[in-house]
Amino acid sequence: MHQVRIGKSVLRRIEKLPFRIQQRFGNLVQDLERKGPLQPLWPNFSRLGPGKYHCHLSYSWVACWYHEKGTLRIEVYYAGSREDAPY
């Protein structure tokens, strides 16, 4: 089982998201814990670079995470509007 870390700035952003998107984010975190960083069943899942991934929580909202190869740690470094996403 993977350990998922969510940064403080991400937590603050999540609090401002619509409730439905907060629930989808929670589902994504559960999937990351259980299945690891590769989430091909999530909409628009793609690799952003070495160890970096993203997917859409809905049309307008995305989440981005980082996984260092050889570890069980995943860090969610962004969740919010796709317009402001760091990619």
Secondary structure, DSSP 8 states (H G I E B T S, - for coil): --EEEE-HHHHHHHHHS-HHHHHHHHHHHHHHHHH-S--TTSTT-EEEETTEEEEESSSSEEEEEEE-TTSSEEEEEEEEEGGG---
